[in-house]
Amino acid sequence: MKRMKLVRSKTSKKVYPVSLGCPKNKSDFEKLLFLLNQKGYEFTLDPGEADLFWVNTCAFIQPAVNEALEHIFELGELKTPHQKLIVSGCLPARYAIEDLKKLLPEVDEFYGIEPFRYFAKEEPSDKVLSESPFYSYLKISEGCSHRCSYCTIPKIRGPFRSKPLELVLKEAENLLKKGVRELIIVGQDITLYGRDLKESNLLIKLLKKISSLPFHFRIRLLYLHLLHLSDELIEAIFEIPKVVPYFEIPIQHADSEILKKMHRGYTPERILKIIEKVRSFNSMATLRTSIIVGFPGEKEKHFLNLITFLKEAQFDYLGVFPFYPEEGTPAEALPEQVPSKEKKRRVKEVLKVQKEITKKRLNLRVGQRDEVLILGEDIKGRLFGLSTLQAPEIDGLTFLKRGINNLLPGNLVKVKILKSGAYDLWAEPLDLRG
């Protein structure tokens, strides 16, 4: 990788940043923004004020590619002779740069994933918080060594590799010093953390060390892979202070034939065993998953097996995506591709079924105590935030009873759940210390 030099701006220069894609991509971009800020660059939300447009892209499925291209085309039309347009992230990592240069002549420079690495000898342990000052994604690994038949991630981001424990700890401490109240551990498969370093249970060790930091905060884990979700890790999530009992486990499907075609490496029985293990510790522990419908060869019987499984598993929250035949993946060439119209129908059916399950699971929370991280105030003057069962952007929200004057965004407050809806909760504060 050729390292570029960021020159300190003698006059104030402004960057218009666009971050697309997953939390892992966002975390990478926030480290780049930190480096830019260190060199005197300021950030603006007005493209007309910017000296530099920087788009950090996602490209693991076709809709993400299309979204990235739309942003680039739009900024390319706005761009004036004195402005530069830079594109980084998954798009330049997935496609040949020479092809992108022909397609996107308005782009001045292309960089791949983790764009901060082009400008720094060592990975920064700090970042600019671009989404919220109260929660942040803490990325502990890069890449993926699984070979799921539908996925482009290994090609784009390379094999799995753990970040050094001390670097992650330093970043966690820096974020907490900024006032972050929820650290969200992310990676393509965080359960593999440390395996490439020949260290067992390194994730548990990391969680214990982060938990011991002397700040008022909590820890959430995302992207737990079933193949490596051990009994020891499940127990640790319940036992380590500050870690919330939230299990985000992407199963992708629940029919044995489809799972085999996907190269997932586990069976429906294994999924149920993990769910039973989690709920044996706490029946109200949060379980979230994501699934793909319309995979090649998914007949109605396979889809009905999935629906039956979801009704049995009772996930608290769920995300569903139609299958996309991504270029270069084994699944692209599989026979019996499912028509687009049928995939859309199946997405709607899953959402319909899951809506009732989520509604039922949330209703069980009424009368129970929880903890809410207050994020802000809505247009109705209600404080809202995230309970322990709600991750940012993907789950619902919790709204607090009005009339409480001494609570502020950033407070972590104990609450009693008063009411539930299809996706959201309503609560009253019990502890006003924040």
C-alpha positions as CSV (number, residue, x, y, z in Angstrom):
1,M,0.0,0.0,0.0
2,K,1.4,3.4,-1.0
3,R,1.1,5.8,1.9
4,M,0.1,9.3,1.1
5,K,1.0,12.4,3.0
6,L,-1.7,14.6,4.5
7,V,-0.4,18.2,4.5
8,R,-1.5,20.5,7.2
9,S,-3.8,23.1,5.7
10,K,-2.4,26.7,6.2
11,T,-5.9,28.1,5.5
12,S,-9.0,26.4,6.8
13,K,-10.2,23.7,4.3
14,K,-13.5,22.0,4.5
15,V,-14.5,18.4,3.9
16,Y,-18.0,17.3,3.0
17,P,-18.0,13.7,4.3
18,V,-20.4,10.9,3.1
19,S,-20.4,7.6,5.0
20,L,-22.3,4.7,3.6
21,G,-22.8,1.1,4.7
22,C,-22.3,-0.8,7.9
23,P,-21.0,0.2,11.3
24,K,-17.6,-1.3,10.5
25,N,-17.3,0.9,7.5
26,K,-18.4,3.9,9.6
27,S,-15.8,3.2,12.2
28,D,-13.1,3.2,9.5
29,F,-14.2,6.5,8.1
30,E,-14.4,8.1,11.5
31,K,-10.7,7.3,12.0
32,L,-9.9,9.0,8.7
33,L,-11.9,12.0,9.7
34,F,-9.8,12.2,12.9
35,L,-6.7,12.3,10.8
36,L,-8.1,15.0,8.6
37,N,-9.2,17.0,11.6
38,Q,-5.7,16.7,13.1
39,K,-4.3,18.3,9.9
40,G,-6.6,21.3,10.2
41,Y,-9.5,20.2,8.0
42,E,-13.0,21.2,9.1
43,F,-16.3,19.4,8.3
44,T,-19.3,20.9,6.6
45,L,-22.8,19.6,5.7
46,D,-23.0,22.1,2.9
47,P,-21.5,20.8,-0.4
48,G,-21.2,24.4,-1.7
49,E,-18.7,25.2,1.2
50,A,-16.5,22.2,0.7
51,D,-13.1,22.1,-0.8
52,L,-13.2,18.3,-0.7
53,F,-16.0,15.7,-1.2
54,W,-15.1,12.4,0.4
55,V,-17.4,9.4,-0.1
56,N,-16.7,6.2,1.9
57,T,-18.6,3.5,0.1
58,C,-20.3,0.2,0.7
59,A,-20.4,-2.4,-2.1
60,F,-21.1,-5.8,-0.7
61,I,-24.5,-6.1,-2.5
62,Q,-25.9,-4.5,-5.6
63,P,-28.2,-2.0,-3.9
64,A,-25.2,-0.7,-1.9
65,V,-23.2,-0.3,-5.1
66,N,-26.1,1.6,-6.7
67,E,-26.4,3.8,-3.6
68,A,-22.7,4.6,-3.7
69,L,-22.8,5.4,-7.4
70,E,-25.8,7.7,-7.0
71,H,-23.9,9.7,-4.3
72,I,-20.8,9.9,-6.5
73,F,-22.8,11.0,-9.6
74,E,-24.7,13.6,-7.6
75,L,-21.5,15.1,-6.1
76,G,-19.8,14.9,-9.5
77,E,-22.5,17.2,-10.9
78,L,-22.1,19.6,-8.0
79,K,-18.3,19.6,-8.2
80,T,-16.6,22.8,-9.3
81,P,-13.0,23.2,-10.7
82,H,-11.6,24.1,-7.2
83,Q,-13.2,21.1,-5.5
84,K,-11.9,17.5,-5.3
85,L,-13.9,14.3,-5.1
86,I,-12.4,11.3,-3.3
87,V,-13.9,7.8,-3.1
88,S,-12.9,5.1,-0.6
89,G,-14.2,1.9,1.0
90,C,-15.6,-1.2,-0.5
91,L,-16.4,0.1,-4.0
92,P,-12.7,0.6,-5.0
93,A,-11.8,-2.6,-3.1
94,R,-14.3,-4.7,-5.1
95,Y,-13.8,-3.3,-8.6
96,A,-10.7,-2.6,-10.6
97,I,-9.5,1.0,-10.2
98,E,-9.0,1.4,-14.0
99,D,-12.6,0.4,-14.6
100,L,-13.8,2.8,-12.0
101,K,-11.7,5.6,-13.5
102,K,-13.5,5.1,-16.8
103,L,-16.9,4.9,-15.2
104,L,-16.3,7.8,-12.8
105,P,-14.0,10.3,-14.4
106,E,-15.3,13.0,-12.0
107,V,-13.5,11.2,-9.1
108,D,-10.0,12.6,-8.5
109,E,-8.7,9.8,-6.2
110,F,-9.7,6.3,-5.1
111,Y,-8.7,4.5,-1.9
112,G,-9.7,1.1,-0.6
113,I,-11.0,-0.1,2.8
114,E,-9.7,1.4,6.0
115,P,-8.7,4.6,4.2
116,F,-6.9,5.9,7.2
117,R,-4.1,3.4,6.5
118,Y,-3.1,5.4,3.4
119,F,-2.2,8.4,5.6
120,A,-0.9,7.0,8.8
121,K,1.9,4.5,9.7
122,E,-0.2,3.2,12.6
123,E,-3.9,2.9,13.1
124,P,-5.3,5.8,15.1
125,S,-6.8,5.0,18.5
126,D,-9.2,7.9,18.2
127,K,-11.9,9.0,15.9
128,V,-14.5,11.7,15.1
129,L,-18.0,10.7,16.4
130,S,-20.1,11.3,13.3
131,E,-23.4,9.7,14.3
132,S,-23.9,10.3,18.1
133,P,-21.7,11.6,20.9
134,F,-23.2,9.0,23.2
135,Y,-22.5,5.6,21.5
136,S,-19.8,4.4,19.2
137,Y,-18.8,1.3,17.2
138,L,-15.6,-0.3,18.4
139,K,-14.2,-2.4,15.6
140,I,-12.0,-5.2,16.8
141,S,-11.2,-7.1,13.6
142,E,-11.1,-6.8,9.8
143,G,-12.0,-9.2,7.1
144,C,-13.7,-12.6,7.0
145,S,-12.4,-16.1,6.5
146,H,-15.8,-17.8,6.1
147,R,-16.7,-18.8,2.6
148,C,-20.5,-18.3,2.4
149,S,-21.6,-19.0,-1.1
150,Y,-23.4,-15.7,-1.5
151,C,-21.0,-13.2,0.1
152,T,-18.5,-10.8,-1.4
153,I,-16.9,-9.7,1.9
154,P,-13.8,-12.0,1.9
155,K,-13.0,-10.8,-1.6
156,I,-13.5,-7.1,-0.6
157,R,-12.0,-7.0,2.9
158,G,-9.6,-10.0,2.9
159,P,-9.2,-12.8,5.4
160,F,-10.0,-12.4,9.1
161,R,-7.4,-10.6,11.2
162,S,-7.8,-9.4,14.8
163,K,-6.8,-5.9,15.9
164,P,-4.2,-5.8,18.8
165,L,-5.9,-5.9,22.2
166,E,-4.0,-2.9,23.5
167,L,-5.1,-0.8,20.5
168,V,-8.7,-1.7,21.0
169,L,-8.4,-0.9,24.8
170,K,-6.8,2.5,24.1
171,E,-9.5,3.3,21.6
172,A,-12.2,2.3,24.1
173,E,-10.7,4.5,26.8
174,N,-10.4,7.5,24.4
175,L,-14.1,7.1,23.4
176,L,-15.2,6.9,27.0
177,K,-13.2,10.1,27.8
178,K,-15.2,11.8,25.1
179,G,-18.4,10.9,27.0
180,V,-19.5,7.8,25.1
181,R,-21.9,5.8,27.2
182,E,-22.3,2.7,25.0
183,L,-19.5,0.9,23.2
184,I,-20.7,-1.4,20.5
185,I,-18.2,-4.2,19.6
186,V,-18.2,-4.9,15.9
187,G,-16.3,-7.0,13.3
188,Q,-17.4,-9.5,10.6
189,D,-17.3,-12.2,13.2
190,I,-16.3,-11.0,16.6
191,T,-16.4,-14.6,18.1
192,L,-13.2,-15.3,16.1
193,Y,-11.3,-12.5,17.9
194,G,-7.8,-13.7,18.7
195,R,-7.9,-17.0,16.9
196,D,-5.5,-15.8,14.2
197,L,-3.2,-14.7,17.0
198,K,-3.4,-18.3,18.5
199,E,-5.1,-17.0,21.6
200,S,-8.2,-18.6,23.0
201,N,-11.0,-16.7,24.6
202,L,-9.4,-13.3,23.8
203,L,-12.8,-11.7,23.3
204,I,-13.7,-12.6,26.9
205,K,-10.4,-11.2,28.1
206,L,-11.0,-8.0,26.1
207,L,-14.6,-7.6,27.5
208,K,-13.3,-7.9,31.0
209,K,-10.6,-5.3,30.5
210,I,-13.0,-2.9,28.9
211,S,-15.5,-3.4,31.6
212,S,-12.9,-2.6,34.2
213,L,-12.4,0.9,32.8
214,P,-13.5,3.5,35.4
215,F,-16.4,5.1,33.5
216,H,-20.2,4.9,33.6
217,F,-21.1,3.0,30.4
218,R,-22.3,-0.2,28.9
219,I,-21.1,-2.7,26.2
220,R,-23.0,-4.3,23.4
221,L,-21.9,-7.0,21.0
222,L,-22.8,-7.3,17.3
223,Y,-22.1,-10.0,14.7
224,L,-21.8,-13.2,16.8
225,H,-21.3,-16.2,14.5
226,L,-23.0,-19.5,15.5
227,L,-20.0,-21.6,14.5
228,H,-17.8,-20.0,17.2
229,L,-20.4,-18.9,19.8
230,S,-19.1,-21.0,22.7
231,D,-20.8,-21.7,26.0
232,E,-18.0,-19.8,27.7
233,L,-18.7,-16.7,25.7
234,I,-22.4,-16.9,26.3
235,E,-21.8,-17.2,30.1
236,A,-19.3,-14.3,30.0
237,I,-21.9,-12.0,28.3
238,F,-24.2,-12.6,31.3
239,E,-21.5,-12.4,33.9
240,I,-19.2,-9.6,32.9
241,P,-20.3,-6.2,34.4
242,K,-21.5,-3.6,31.9
243,V,-22.1,-6.1,29.1
244,V,-25.8,-6.1,28.1
245,P,-27.5,-9.5,27.4
246,Y,-28.0,-8.8,23.7
247,F,-27.2,-11.5,21.2
248,E,-27.1,-10.5,17.5
249,I,-26.7,-13.8,15.7
250,P,-27.2,-13.7,11.9
251,I,-28.5,-17.2,11.0
252,Q,-29.3,-16.3,7.3
253,H,-31.8,-19.2,7.0
254,A,-33.2,-22.1,9.0
255,D,-33.8,-24.9,6.4
256,S,-31.0,-27.5,6.4
257,E,-30.8,-27.8,2.6
258,I,-30.6,-24.0,2.1
259,L,-28.0,-23.6,4.9
260,K,-25.9,-26.3,3.2
261,K,-26.1,-24.4,-0.1
262,M,-25.1,-21.2,1.7
263,H,-22.0,-22.9,3.2
264,R,-23.0,-21.7,6.7
265,G,-21.6,-24.8,8.4
266,Y,-24.4,-25.4,10.9
267,T,-27.9,-26.9,11.1
268,P,-31.3,-25.7,12.4
269,E,-30.7,-27.9,15.4
270,R,-27.5,-26.0,16.3
271,I,-29.4,-22.7,16.1
272,L,-32.1,-23.9,18.5
273,K,-29.4,-25.2,20.9
274,I,-27.8,-21.8,21.0
275,I,-31.1,-20.1,21.6
276,E,-32.0,-22.5,24.4
277,K,-28.6,-22.0,26.0
278,V,-29.0,-18.2,26.0
279,R,-32.5,-18.3,27.4
280,S,-31.6,-20.8,30.0
281,F,-29.6,-18.0,31.6
282,N,-32.2,-15.4,31.1
283,S,-35.5,-15.9,29.3
284,M,-35.7,-12.2,28.5
285,A,-32.2,-11.9,27.0
286,T,-32.5,-10.2,23.6
287,L,-32.0,-12.3,20.5
288,R,-31.7,-10.6,17.1
289,T,-31.0,-12.1,13.7
290,S,-30.9,-11.5,10.0
291,I,-32.0,-13.8,7.2
292,I,-31.9,-14.1,3.4
293,V,-35.0,-15.2,1.4
294,G,-35.1,-16.2,-2.2
295,F,-31.8,-18.0,-2.2
296,P,-31.4,-20.2,-5.4
297,G,-33.3,-23.4,-5.0
298,E,-35.5,-22.0,-2.1
299,K,-38.8,-23.7,-2.9
300,E,-42.0,-23.0,-1.0
301,K,-41.3,-25.9,1.4
302,H,-37.9,-24.4,2.3
303,F,-39.5,-21.1,2.9
304,L,-42.3,-22.6,5.1
305,N,-39.6,-24.4,7.1
306,L,-38.1,-21.0,7.7
307,I,-41.4,-19.4,8.8
308,T,-42.1,-22.3,11.1
309,F,-38.6,-22.0,12.6
310,L,-39.0,-18.3,13.2
311,K,-42.3,-18.9,15.1
312,E,-40.5,-21.4,17.3
313,A,-37.3,-19.4,17.8
314,Q,-39.1,-16.2,18.8
315,F,-36.4,-13.7,18.0
316,D,-36.9,-10.2,19.5
317,Y,-35.9,-8.4,16.4
318,L,-35.1,-9.5,12.9
319,G,-33.8,-8.1,9.6
320,V,-34.7,-9.7,6.3
321,F,-33.1,-9.3,2.9
322,P,-33.8,-10.7,-0.6
323,F,-31.0,-12.7,-2.2
324,Y,-28.8,-10.8,-4.7
325,P,-26.8,-12.9,-7.2
326,E,-23.5,-11.1,-6.6
327,E,-20.9,-11.2,-9.3
328,G,-18.1,-13.6,-8.6
329,T,-19.8,-15.6,-5.8
330,P,-20.7,-19.3,-6.2
331,A,-24.4,-18.6,-5.6
332,E,-24.5,-16.4,-8.6
333,A,-24.2,-19.5,-10.9
334,L,-26.5,-21.7,-8.9
335,P,-29.6,-23.0,-10.8
336,E,-33.2,-22.4,-9.8
337,Q,-32.9,-18.6,-9.2
338,V,-36.0,-17.3,-7.5
339,P,-37.9,-14.5,-9.4
340,S,-37.7,-11.0,-8.0
341,K,-41.4,-10.8,-7.5
342,E,-41.4,-13.9,-5.4
343,K,-38.5,-12.7,-3.3
344,K,-40.4,-9.5,-2.5
345,R,-43.4,-11.6,-1.5
346,R,-41.3,-13.7,0.9
347,V,-39.7,-10.6,2.4
348,K,-43.2,-9.2,3.2
349,E,-44.3,-12.5,4.6
350,V,-41.3,-12.7,7.0
351,L,-41.8,-9.1,8.1
352,K,-45.5,-9.8,8.8
353,V,-44.8,-12.9,10.9
354,Q,-41.9,-11.2,12.7
355,K,-43.9,-8.1,13.5
356,E,-46.3,-10.2,15.6
357,I,-43.4,-12.0,17.3
358,T,-41.6,-8.8,18.2
359,K,-44.9,-7.2,19.4
360,K,-45.4,-10.3,21.7
361,R,-41.8,-10.3,23.0
362,L,-41.9,-6.5,23.7
363,N,-45.2,-6.9,25.6
364,L,-43.5,-9.3,28.0
365,R,-41.2,-6.4,29.0
366,V,-44.1,-4.3,30.4
367,G,-43.7,-3.9,34.1
368,Q,-40.0,-4.9,34.0
369,R,-37.0,-2.7,34.8
370,D,-34.4,-1.8,32.2
371,E,-31.8,0.8,31.4
372,V,-32.1,3.5,28.7
373,L,-29.4,5.6,27.1
374,I,-31.1,8.9,26.4
375,L,-30.2,10.1,22.9
376,G,-32.3,13.2,22.5
377,E,-35.8,14.8,22.3
378,D,-38.4,14.3,19.5
379,I,-40.6,17.0,18.0
380,K,-43.3,16.2,20.6
381,G,-40.9,17.1,23.4
382,R,-40.4,13.4,24.5
383,L,-37.0,12.2,25.5
384,F,-36.1,9.0,23.6
385,G,-33.2,6.5,23.7
386,L,-32.1,2.9,23.6
387,S,-32.9,0.3,26.1
388,T,-30.6,-2.7,26.6
389,L,-32.6,-4.6,24.0
390,Q,-32.3,-2.0,21.3
391,A,-29.2,-1.4,19.2
392,P,-28.9,1.9,17.2
393,E,-30.4,2.1,13.7
394,I,-31.6,-1.5,13.5
395,D,-34.0,-1.9,16.4
396,G,-36.8,0.3,18.0
397,L,-36.6,3.1,20.4
398,T,-37.7,3.7,24.0
399,F,-39.7,6.9,24.8
400,L,-39.7,8.3,28.3
401,K,-42.6,9.7,30.2
402,R,-42.9,13.4,29.9
403,G,-42.5,15.8,32.8
404,I,-39.1,14.8,34.0
405,N,-36.9,17.9,33.8
406,N,-33.5,16.8,35.1
407,L,-32.7,14.2,32.5
408,L,-30.4,15.0,29.6
409,P,-29.1,13.3,26.4
410,G,-26.2,11.1,27.4
411,N,-27.8,10.0,30.7
412,L,-28.0,6.3,31.4
413,V,-31.1,5.9,33.4
414,K,-33.0,3.1,35.1
415,V,-36.6,2.8,33.9
416,K,-39.8,0.8,34.3
417,I,-41.4,-0.3,31.1
418,L,-45.0,1.1,30.9
419,K,-46.1,0.2,27.4
420,S,-45.0,-1.6,24.3
421,G,-45.8,-1.3,20.6
422,A,-44.9,-3.1,17.4
423,Y,-41.2,-2.1,17.7
424,D,-40.9,0.6,20.4
425,L,-41.2,0.9,24.2
426,W,-42.5,3.6,26.6
427,A,-41.0,3.9,30.1
428,E,-40.8,6.0,33.2
429,P,-37.4,6.9,34.9
430,L,-36.7,5.3,38.3
431,D,-33.2,6.6,38.8
432,L,-32.4,10.2,38.0
433,R,-28.7,10.2,38.6
434,G,-27.8,9.7,34.9
